[in-house]
Amino acid sequence: QNEGSSSSSSSSMKDRPFNFYVHRASMTDESASPPNCDSIMVLVPCPTLARNADLALLPRDEAIEVYKQQFGKDMVDDVRDAVLRRLSVLEGLENLSDLILDEV
């Protein structure tokens, strides 16, 4: 099963090592999630975004949307799936993807 050919940027993240950070805000702040739920944030470091001075003139939300275009939906979905697969080996998180209520 070789999903990526010669280009590492087109290969799946599932077999490539990468770091990510997990913060469980609801552990110390119960207002961070609905009752009987948890709130986690996963931060995946990414390559530096290409800077565009013209974006400084746009409203923040518009500039963010332009920057988001530097990473395609397929890449974001691939990284998301890889993170969920890696977290699913932890006790209690085996079915994490089934428990997600909202993502931002």
C-alpha contacts under 8 A as a table, 3 or more apart, distances in Angstrom:
res1	aa1	res2	aa2	distance
2	N	5	S	6.98
3	E	11	S	5.70
3	E	12	S	6.28
4	G	7	S	6.57
4	G	8	S	6.55
4	G	10	S	5.81
4	G	11	S	3.69
4	G	12	S	6.43
5	S	8	S	7.48
5	S	10	S	7.64
5	S	11	S	6.91
7	S	10	S	5.60
7	S	11	S	6.76
8	S	11	S	5.16
12	S	15	D	6.71
12	S	16	R	7.36
12	S	78	D	6.46
13	M	16	R	5.00
13	M	17	P	7.53
13	M	78	D	6.22
13	M	79	V	5.92
13	M	82	A	5.99
14	K	17	P	8.00
14	K	78	D	7.65
14	K	79	V	7.74
14	K	81	D	7.66
14	K	82	A	4.88
14	K	85	R	7.88
19	N	44	V	6.79
19	N	45	P	7.30
20	F	42	V	6.78
20	F	43	L	5.64
20	F	44	V	4.57
20	F	45	P	6.62
20	F	83	V	7.89
21	Y	42	V	5.56
21	Y	43	L	5.06
21	Y	44	V	6.52
22	V	40	I	6.71
22	V	41	M	5.66
22	V	42	V	4.56
22	V	43	L	6.47
23	H	40	I	5.46
23	H	41	M	5.10
23	H	42	V	6.48
24	R	27	M	5.75
24	R	28	T	7.97
24	R	38	D	7.42
24	R	39	S	5.80
24	R	40	I	4.35
24	R	41	M	6.49
25	A	28	T	5.95
25	A	29	D	5.92
25	A	30	E	7.88
25	A	32	A	6.15
25	A	39	S	5.88
25	A	40	I	6.14
25	A	41	M	7.68
26	S	29	D	4.75
26	S	30	E	4.88
26	S	31	S	6.95
26	S	32	A	5.08
26	S	33	S	6.02
26	S	38	D	5.62
26	S	39	S	5.27
26	S	40	I	7.37
27	M	30	E	6.74
27	M	38	D	7.72
29	D	32	A	5.66
30	E	33	S	6.23
30	E	34	P	8.00
30	E	35	P	7.84
31	S	34	P	7.17
32	A	38	D	7.87
32	A	39	S	6.26
33	S	37	C	5.93
33	S	38	D	5.64
33	S	39	S	5.33
34	P	37	C	5.48
34	P	38	D	7.44
49	L	67	Y	7.10
49	L	70	Q	7.23
50	A	70	Q	7.98
52	N	55	L	5.67
52	N	56	A	7.69
53	A	56	A	5.66
53	A	57	L	7.86
54	D	57	L	5.71
54	D	58	L	7.43
55	L	58	L	5.24
55	L	63	A	5.42
56	A	59	P	7.84
56	A	63	A	7.37
58	L	62	E	6.17
58	L	63	A	5.78
59	P	62	E	5.48
59	P	63	A	6.29
60	R	63	A	5.16
60	R	64	I	6.18
61	D	64	I	5.15
61	D	65	E	6.35
62	E	65	E	5.15
62	E	66	V	6.44
63	A	66	V	5.18
63	A	67	Y	6.28
64	I	67	Y	5.07
64	I	68	K	6.08
65	E	68	K	5.04
65	E	69	Q	6.63
66	V	69	Q	5.38
66	V	70	Q	7.51
67	Y	70	Q	5.65
67	Y	71	F	7.99
68	K	71	F	5.79
68	K	72	G	7.70
69	Q	72	G	6.11
71	F	75	M	6.37
71	F	76	V	6.82
72	G	75	M	5.37
72	G	76	V	6.44
73	K	76	V	5.09
73	K	77	D	5.97
74	D	77	D	5.13
74	D	78	D	5.99
75	M	78	D	5.01
75	M	79	V	6.19
76	V	79	V	5.25
76	V	80	R	6.07
77	D	80	R	4.99
77	D	81	D	6.08
78	D	81	D	5.18
78	D	82	A	6.19
79	V	82	A	5.01
79	V	83	V	6.17
80	R	83	V	5.22
80	R	84	L	6.23
81	D	84	L	5.11
81	D	85	R	6.08
82	A	85	R	5.08
82	A	86	R	6.22
83	V	86	R	5.15
83	V	87	L	6.13
84	L	87	L	5.09
84	L	88	S	5.95
84	L	96	L	7.01
84	L	97	S	6.59
85	R	88	S	5.14
85	R	89	V	7.19
86	R	89	V	6.00
87	L	90	L	5.74
87	L	93	L	6.38
87	L	94	E	7.52
87	L	96	L	7.75
88	S	91	E	7.65
88	S	93	L	4.95
88	S	94	E	4.17
88	S	95	N	6.45
88	S	96	L	6.45
89	V	93	L	6.97
89	V	94	E	6.04
90	L	93	L	5.49
90	L	94	E	6.52
91	E	94	E	6.49
92	G	95	N	7.77
93	L	96	L	4.89
95	N	98	D	5.51
95	N	99	L	6.82
96	L	99	L	5.18
96	L	100	I	6.67
97	S	100	I	5.66
100	I	103	E	7.44
